[in-house]
Amino acid sequence: VLKLFKLLHRTRQEVFKNDTKALEAARQKINEEFRNNRDETSEEKINELLKIGSDVEVILRTSVIQAVHTDSDKIVLIPRKDLLQDNTPYIDKPTKK
C-alpha cells in the first residue's frame, strides 16, 4: 500500500510539474482516498482498491498532457518525453519489398 502511495505521488509530481494548482489538488485527492480507506481490513476490498490505484497511476502517466492558454483562442500542449512515440509516416502508395 505504501509503495502505491509513493508511486502515485511521484507520478503526480512528474505529470503536473510546474502547475501548483494541479499538484496540490492531486496531492489532496491521493491523501484523501488513502485516508478514507486506511481502516479497511477486508483483503478482497484492499486488493480492489490497490487495483484502482494502480489503474489511476497508469492513466495519469500515459494519458495526461499539460496545456497552457497563450491567447484567448490558443492552447499550447506540453507533452512529456515518455508520452512521445515514434510515428510511422503515411505512404500513399506503399512499395513492395
MITORTI-383928 format. One line per 2 residues: number of its first residue (from 1); for each residue z, y negated, x negated of N, C-alpha, C. Coordinates in nm, 3 decimals, padded with zeros to 5 digits. Example, Ala and Ser with C-alpha at 12.3 -4.5 7.8 and 13.67 -1.06 7.14 Angstrom:
<sites>
1	00.780,00.569,-01.319,00.780,00.450,-01.230,00.780,00.330,-01.320 ~ 00.708,00.225,-01.285,00.714,00.106,-01.367,00.787,-00.003,-01.290
</sites>
This chain:
<sites>
1	00.000,00.119,-00.083,00.000,00.000,00.000,00.000,-00.125,-00.088 ~ 00.084,-00.124,-00.190,00.092,-00.240,-00.280,-00.040,-00.261,-00.353
3	-00.105,-00.152,-00.390,-00.235,-00.160,-00.459,-00.339,-00.230,-00.371 ~ -00.343,-00.193,-00.242,-00.437,-00.256,-00.149,-00.402,-00.404,-00.129
5	-00.273,-00.434,-00.120,-00.228,-00.572,-00.103,-00.277,-00.658,-00.220 ~ -00.258,-00.609,-00.342,-00.302,-00.683,-00.461,-00.455,-00.694,-00.465
7	-00.525,-00.587,-00.429,-00.671,-00.588,-00.429,-00.725,-00.690,-00.330 ~ -00.666,-00.697,-00.212,-00.710,-00.796,-00.112,-00.690,-00.938,-00.163
9	-00.578,-00.963,-00.231,-00.553,-01.098,-00.284,-00.649,-01.131,-00.399 ~ -00.680,-01.033,-00.484,-00.777,-01.058,-00.592,-00.916,-01.086,-00.534
11	-00.954,-01.010,-00.434,-01.084,-01.030,-00.369,-01.088,-01.166,-00.302 ~ -00.980,-01.205,-00.237,-00.971,-01.336,-00.172,-00.992,-01.447,-00.273
13	-00.928,-01.435,-00.390,-00.941,-01.538,-00.493,-01.084,-01.548,-00.546 ~ -01.152,-01.436,-00.554,-01.289,-01.436,-00.604,-01.387,-01.488,-00.498
15	-01.371,-01.441,-00.375,-01.465,-01.475,-00.269,-01.455,-01.623,-00.229 ~ -01.334,-01.675,-00.222,-01.313,-01.813,-00.175,-01.279,-01.909,-00.289
17	-01.327,-01.880,-00.410,-01.299,-01.965,-00.525,-01.339,-02.109,-00.495 ~ -01.254,-02.203,-00.534,-01.276,-02.348,-00.517,-01.273,-02.396,-00.372
19	-01.228,-02.314,-00.279,-01.217,-02.353,-00.138,-01.070,-02.336,-00.097 ~ -00.993,-02.443,-00.115,-00.848,-02.433,-00.095,-00.810,-02.396,00.048
21	-00.883,-02.448,00.146,-00.852,-02.416,00.286,-00.872,-02.267,00.313 ~ -00.984,-02.213,00.271,-01.014,-02.072,00.295,-00.919,-01.983,00.215
23	-00.887,-02.022,00.091,-00.793,-01.945,00.010,-00.657,-01.935,00.079 ~ -00.609,-02.047,00.129,-00.478,-02.050,00.194,-00.480,-01.972,00.326
25	-00.586,-01.989,00.404,-00.596,-01.917,00.532,-00.602,-01.766,00.509 ~ -00.677,-01.723,00.411,-00.687,-01.580,00.380,-00.555,-01.528,00.328
27	-00.487,-01.605,00.244,-00.356,-01.564,00.192,-00.257,-01.544,00.305 ~ -00.254,-01.640,00.397,-00.161,-01.630,00.510,-00.193,-01.509,00.598
29	-00.321,-01.485,00.624,-00.360,-01.373,00.710,-00.325,-01.239,00.646 ~ -00.353,-01.224,00.516,-00.320,-01.099,00.446,-00.170,-01.076,00.451
31	-00.093,-01.179,00.415,00.054,-01.166,00.414,00.108,-01.136,00.554 ~ 00.053,-01.202,00.655,00.097,-01.182,00.793,00.073,-01.038,00.839
33	-00.046,-00.986,00.810,-00.079,-00.849,00.853,00.011,-00.747,00.785 ~ 00.035,-00.763,00.657,00.123,-00.670,00.587,00.268,-00.685,00.636
35	00.311,-00.808,00.660,00.447,-00.832,00.709,00.467,-00.771,00.848 ~ 00.366,-00.784,00.936,00.377,-00.732,01.072,00.387,-00.580,01.075
37	00.334,-00.514,00.973,00.331,-00.368,00.972,00.420,-00.305,00.866 ~ 00.510,-00.381,00.808,00.592,-00.328,00.698,00.693,-00.223,00.742
39	00.731,-00.222,00.869,00.829,-00.126,00.917,00.764,00.000,00.976 ~ 00.633,00.011,00.962,00.562,00.128,01.016,00.603,00.253,00.938
41	00.636,00.361,01.012,00.679,00.485,00.948,00.584,00.601,00.974 ~ 00.499,00.588,01.074,00.405,00.696,01.107,00.297,00.705,00.999
43	00.287,00.823,00.938,00.190,00.842,00.830,00.048,00.822,00.881 ~ 00.022,00.868,01.003,-00.111,00.855,01.063,-00.147,00.707,01.080
45	-00.054,00.628,01.132,-00.077,00.485,01.154,-00.092,00.412,01.020 ~ -00.013,00.451,00.920,-00.022,00.388,00.788,-00.159,00.414,00.727
47	-00.207,00.539,00.737,-00.340,00.572,00.685,-00.449,00.494,00.757 ~ -00.433,00.477,00.888,-00.531,00.398,00.966,-00.531,00.253,00.920
49	-00.412,00.195,00.900,-00.402,00.057,00.855,-00.458,00.040,00.714 ~ -00.436,00.138,00.626,-00.492,00.132,00.491,-00.644,00.137,00.496
51	-00.699,00.217,00.585,-00.845,00.227,00.601,-00.902,00.092,00.647 ~ -00.835,00.031,00.744,-00.878,-00.101,00.793,-00.873,-00.203,00.681
53	-00.765,-00.204,00.603,-00.752,-00.298,00.491,-00.860,-00.277,00.387 ~ -00.892,-00.151,00.357,-00.998,-00.121,00.260,-01.133,-00.168,00.311
55	-01.157,-00.147,00.441,-01.283,-00.192,00.501,-01.297,-00.344,00.497 ~ -01.187,-00.413,00.522,-01.187,-00.560,00.516,-01.219,-00.607,00.375
57	-01.161,-00.542,00.276,-01.187,-00.580,00.136,-01.334,-00.562,00.102 ~ -01.394,-00.451,00.145,-01.536,-00.425,00.118,-01.623,-00.530,00.187
59	-01.592,-00.563,00.310,-01.670,-00.663,00.383,-01.659,-00.799,00.316 ~ -01.539,-00.838,00.276,-01.523,-00.966,00.206,-01.605,-00.969,00.077
61	-01.594,-00.861,00.001,-01.661,-00.856,-00.130,-01.813,-00.850,-00.118 ~ -01.866,-00.785,-00.016,-02.010,-00.762,-00.009,-02.084,-00.851,00.090
63	-02.014,-00.919,00.179,-02.084,-00.991,00.286,-02.058,-01.141,00.295 ~ -01.951,-01.188,00.234,-01.915,-01.330,00.249,-01.981,-01.413,00.141
65	-02.050,-01.520,00.185,-02.113,-01.615,00.092,-02.060,-01.754,00.125 ~ -02.022,-01.828,00.022,-01.975,-01.964,00.043,-02.093,-02.056,00.069
67	-02.069,-02.157,00.152,-02.171,-02.257,00.183,-02.105,-02.395,00.181 ~ -02.183,-02.495,00.138,-02.132,-02.632,00.130,-02.229,-02.723,00.202
69	-02.176,-02.809,00.292,-02.260,-02.908,00.359,-02.291,-03.019,00.259 ~ -02.420,-03.045,00.235,-02.457,-03.153,00.145,-02.499,-03.277,00.222
71	-02.570,-03.260,00.330,-02.607,-03.368,00.421,-02.571,-03.324,00.562 ~ -02.604,-03.407,00.659,-02.573,-03.369,00.796,-02.657,-03.250,00.842
73	-02.772,-03.229,00.777,-02.859,-03.119,00.820,-02.891,-03.020,00.708 ~ -02.813,-03.023,00.599,-02.840,-02.932,00.487,-02.714,-02.858,00.445
75	-02.734,-02.730,00.413,-02.626,-02.646,00.365,-02.673,-02.577,00.238 ~ -02.589,-02.580,00.135,-02.622,-02.512,00.010,-02.538,-02.385,00.003
77	-02.604,-02.271,-00.015,-02.535,-02.144,-00.029,-02.496,-02.121,-00.174 ~ -02.378,-02.066,-00.196,-02.329,-02.039,-00.331,-02.298,-01.890,-00.340
79	-02.399,-01.807,-00.369,-02.372,-01.663,-00.377,-02.303,-01.628,-00.509 ~ -02.221,-01.524,-00.505,-02.157,-01.474,-00.626,-02.254,-01.379,-00.696
81	-02.236,-01.359,-00.826,-02.328,-01.274,-00.903,-02.332,-01.131,-00.850 ~ -02.217,-01.079,-00.802,-02.216,-00.941,-00.755,-02.289,-00.924,-00.621
83	-02.321,-01.035,-00.553,-02.400,-01.026,-00.430,-02.550,-01.028,-00.456 ~ -02.589,-01.084,-00.569,-02.731,-01.093,-00.601,-02.783,-00.956,-00.642
85	-02.897,-00.920,-00.586,-02.957,-00.791,-00.616,-03.101,-00.813,-00.661 ~ -03.151,-00.720,-00.742,-03.291,-00.726,-00.780,-03.375,-00.699,-00.657
87	-03.481,-00.774,-00.642,-03.567,-00.760,-00.527,-03.705,-00.715,-00.573 ~ -03.761,-00.619,-00.504,-03.896,-00.574,-00.536,-03.994,-00.671,-00.473
89	-04.084,-00.728,-00.551,-04.179,-00.825,-00.494,-04.273,-00.757,-00.395 ~ -04.311,-00.832,-00.295,-04.402,-00.782,-00.193,-04.543,-00.778,-00.251
91	-04.611,-00.665,-00.232,-04.750,-00.650,-00.276,-04.834,-00.620,-00.153 ~ -04.931,-00.707,-00.128,-05.013,-00.693,-00.009,-05.095,-00.565,-00.010
93	-05.154,-00.534,-00.126,-05.237,-00.415,-00.140,-05.182,-00.330,-00.254 ~ -05.098,-00.232,-00.222,-05.041,-00.151,-00.330,-05.148,-00.074,-00.405
95	-05.126,-00.059,-00.533,-05.219,00.017,-00.615,-05.172,00.161,-00.628 ~ -05.267,00.252,-00.641,-05.231,00.393,-00.658,-05.211,00.420,-00.805
97	-05.113,00.504,-00.835,-05.085,00.537,-00.974,-05.142,00.671,-01.007
</sites>
